[in-house]
């Protein structure tokens, strides 16, 4: 089935590694022009180089997407270089320490919420005027199994990913009459470079441990990317407000 992505302008956050990198490469393989946004300059530039060496078009913007100035740079660069923004992939995120609520520090809470929920809000708000002007657009966000259940992460991460689920559904309802679709994937365990800095003896990790028995196999980043590309493509033209588990059936257990 045709994806209709050739020539489209796509912004992918957290695109310097892991799921974001795989997603940027997958969009480029479909002929899309890709803005690679990441905190890590070397990682972002490496992905741009991969895309260009394969004959694609890409540009990097680096910085902390929880800062409005970086968000503005991402949106402005995509419009200036590619003429608009057709697809936004809110993928960048960080893990918490699997902390139970009583053990969550202010710093852990504020950083996780800022990166995982506020940054996608800021960037989505920045790109919406361009999508509305064009009368079309697709937004795909990376939620998590922790956005579907209470047993997949600590309090801060769980709250942030439930927030992404709510944001996605609200976007879908608010803008479905404007040609804009909003969906999300909910990855299960995936092979990436993310390391969880958790005290295994603390209450949170100890309480969560038994719930990971039926997690299923770890996904490849490319499997998550394939789901993101599908949801952004014309093949999913009537799919809106969906949170798609990509988790080897973990959510069904």
Residue pairs with C-beta under 8 A, 6 or more apart in sequence:
1 235
2 234
2 235
3 30
3 229
3 230
3 233
3 234
3 235
4 233
4 234
4 235
5 27
5 30
5 31
5 32
5 87
5 229
5 232
5 233
5 234
6 30
6 31
6 32
7 31
7 32
7 33
8 32
8 33
8 86
8 87
9 32
9 33
9 35
9 78
9 82
9 83
9 84
9 85
9 86
9 87
10 24
10 27
10 32
10 33
10 34
10 35
10 86
10 87
10 88
10 89
10 232
11 34
11 35
11 37
11 74
11 75
11 78
11 85
11 87
11 88
11 89
11 123
11 127
12 20
12 23
12 24
12 27
12 34
12 35
12 36
12 37
12 89
12 91
13 20
13 37
13 38
13 65
13 74
13 89
13 90
13 91
13 92
13 119
13 120
13 123
14 20
14 37
14 38
14 91
14 92
14 93
14 142
15 21
15 23
15 24
15 34
15 36
15 37
15 38
15 44
15 47
15 91
16 36
16 38
16 39
16 40
16 42
16 43
16 44
16 46
16 47
17 38
17 40
17 43
17 192
17 193
18 190
18 192
18 193
18 194
18 221
19 91
19 142
19 187
19 190
19 192
19 221
19 224
19 225
19 228
20 38
20 89
20 91
20 92
21 43
21 47
21 221
22 220
22 221
22 222
22 224
22 225
23 89
23 91
23 224
23 225
23 228
23 229
24 34
24 36
24 47
24 51
24 58
25 47
25 50
25 51
25 54
25 225
26 222
26 225
26 226
26 228
26 229
27 34
27 87
27 229
27 232
28 34
28 51
28 54
28 56
28 57
28 58
29 54
29 56
30 229
30 233
31 56
32 86
32 87
33 56
33 57
33 58
33 81
33 82
34 51
34 56
34 57
34 58
34 59
35 58
35 59
35 60
35 61
35 74
35 77
35 78
35 81
35 82
36 44
36 47
36 48
36 51
36 58
36 59
36 60
36 61
37 44
37 60
37 61
37 62
37 65
37 74
37 92
38 44
38 47
38 60
38 62
38 92
39 62
39 63
39 64
39 65
39 92
40 62
41 60
41 62
44 60
44 61
44 62
45 60
47 58
47 60
48 58
48 59
48 60
51 57
51 58
52 58
59 77
59 81
61 70
61 73
61 74
61 77
63 69
63 70
63 73
64 70
65 71
65 74
65 92
65 115
65 119
65 122
65 123
66 114
66 115
66 118
66 119
66 122
68 122
71 119
71 122
71 123
71 126
72 126
74 123
74 126
75 85
75 123
75 126
75 127
75 130
78 84
78 85
78 127
79 85
79 130
84 130
84 133
84 134
85 127
85 130
85 131
85 137
86 131
86 134
86 136
86 137
86 138
87 137
87 138
87 139
87 140
87 232
88 123
88 124
88 127
88 137
88 138
88 139
88 140
89 139
89 140
89 141
89 142
89 228
89 232
90 119
90 120
90 123
90 124
90 139
90 140
90 141
90 142
90 164
91 141
91 142
91 228
92 115
92 119
93 115
93 116
93 142
93 144
93 160
94 111
94 112
94 115
94 116
94 194
95 112
95 153
95 157
95 194
95 196
95 197
96 104
96 108
96 112
96 153
96 154
96 155
96 156
96 157
97 108
97 154
97 196
97 197
97 198
97 199
97 202
97 204
98 153
98 154
98 157
98 196
98 198
98 202
98 204
98 205
98 208
99 105
99 108
99 154
99 155
99 156
99 198
99 202
99 204
100 154
100 155
100 202
100 203
100 204
100 207
101 155
102 203
103 202
103 203
103 204
104 154
104 155
104 156
108 156
109 155
109 156
112 156
112 157
112 160
113 156
113 159
113 160
113 163
116 157
116 160
116 161
116 163
116 164
117 160
117 163
117 164
117 167
120 141
120 164
120 167
121 167
124 139
124 167
124 171
127 137
127 139
128 137
128 175
128 180
130 137
131 137
131 178
131 179
131 180
132 175
132 178
132 180
134 179
135 178
135 179
136 179
136 180
137 179
137 180
137 181
138 180
138 181
138 182
138 183
138 231
138 232
138 233
138 236
139 168
139 171
139 180
139 181
139 182
139 183
140 182
140 183
140 184
140 185
140 228
140 231
140 232
141 164
141 167
141 168
141 182
141 183
141 184
141 185
142 164
142 184
142 185
142 187
142 224
142 228
143 161
143 164
143 165
143 168
143 184
143 185
143 186
143 187
143 243
144 152
144 153
144 157
144 161
144 164
144 186
144 187
145 152
145 186
145 187
145 188
145 245
145 247
145 250
145 251
146 152
146 153
146 157
146 158
146 161
146 162
147 158
147 161
147 162
147 164
147 165
147 184
147 186
147 243
148 165
148 186
148 243
148 245
148 251
149 251
150 158
151 208
151 211
152 158
152 208
152 211
153 161
153 208
154 198
154 204
154 208
155 204
161 186
164 184
165 184
165 186
165 243
168 182
168 183
168 184
168 241
168 243
169 182
169 241
169 243
171 180
171 182
172 181
172 182
172 183
172 240
172 241
173 241
175 182
176 240
176 241
181 231
181 236
181 237
181 239
181 240
182 240
182 241
183 231
183 236
183 239
183 240
183 241
183 242
183 243
183 244
184 242
184 243
184 244
185 224
185 227
185 228
185 231
185 243
185 244
185 245
185 246
186 243
186 244
186 245
186 246
186 247
186 251
187 219
187 224
187 246
187 247
188 215
188 216
188 219
188 245
188 246
188 247
188 248
188 250
188 251
189 215
189 216
189 217
189 218
189 219
189 247
189 250
190 218
190 219
190 220
190 221
190 223
190 224
191 218
191 219
191 220
191 221
192 221
198 204
198 205
199 205
200 206
214 250
214 253
215 247
215 248
215 250
216 247
216 248
216 249
216 250
217 248
219 246
219 247
219 248
223 246
224 246
227 244
227 246
230 236
231 239
231 242
231 244
245 251
245 252
